[in-house]
Amino acid sequence: MPPASSAAAPAAAARRLVPRHVPLPLLVALFCVLWSSAFAGAKLALADCPPLILLAVRLLLAGTLMLALAPLWDGGERRRGLPPVGRRDLVVLALIGILNNAVYLGLNWTALTFTSSAYTAVLTSCLPLLVALGAGPLLGERMNPRKWAGIALGLLGVVIVLRSRLAGAHESVTGTLLIAGGVTALAAGTLGFKYFAPRGGIWSGNAIQCLAGGIVLVPLALATESPADIHVTANLLVGFAFLVVGVSIGGYGLWYYLLTRSSATAASSLHFLMPPLGLFFGWLLLGESVPPLDFLGIAPIALGIWLVTRPSRGAA
């Protein structure tokens, strides 16, 4: 379990972001919309900008904005005597930021240049299943029969979606491997955050992670992509603004706030809504086709994620 001080800082900071009278179902709905539509938003912007350049600029800008907001939102926690971010915390946050932002998003956004946003969203939504597999040996969490059943159902759904998309030539094996590598990196970053429990407020912690990912990506982006391929269009500007403000800042901030209104496991169960929402936004915003077998596959994925993340009886 993380130290009380490390968990309290982002939680207390997040509670100031949203008035308590805002209905929880409304906040849950907003979070799900922001999170699941991020893939379609990225796909929209990537039509006019190479993926690693776009991602590096997004992370550096979002990190800078959150760093500027950190004294306003995180300063109160330091004044109440909570331990400041130390050298160890900076190193841990930077490494997690590289995994969660540079590796995960770098692989996913590269895949998005030739895969559909819906396919990427469905495969990435399996994150809780991978986290559950690693939480036992790394964090000492118990795996009960319900969780094993959830993992089995999730894997069955993934196989159905893979067969539907790959056999029908809707997606490529290369794109699938990139997405798999990305979600594995995200699972590793998630488990690392839980295991090392770095201190840091909601804005300062996210800022460090974004800046670390962006700094690592800059030389790679400049070495493999050309700024001449950037075309300033309305789609690029709208997609980029949504990714920076709506997802990097709003989505993560709202996630921390939801963690203060419910337990971590209960909040994580929101991921079971992501597969159908990912398909919906890909169809709505980008006109992506949805093979019939996808609907058969997302049902066990969603049910499996719900079983894995559902709190045990008596849990908070």
Secondary structure as UniProt FT lines:
FT   HELIX           4..15
FT   TURN            16..17
FT   TURN            20..21
FT   HELIX           24..46
FT   TURN            47..48
FT   HELIX           51..79
FT   TURN            80..81
FT   HELIX           87..97
FT   HELIX           98..103
FT   HELIX           104..112
FT   TURN            113..114
FT   HELIX           117..124
FT   TURN            125..126
FT   HELIX           127..139
FT   HELIX           145..167
FT   TURN            168..169
FT   HELIX           173..196
FT   HELIX           202..224
FT   HELIX           227..229
FT   HELIX           234..241
FT   HELIX           242..251
FT   HELIX           252..261
FT   HELIX           264..268
FT   HELIX           269..273
FT   HELIX           274..286
FT   HELIX           292..309
FT   TURN            313..314
//
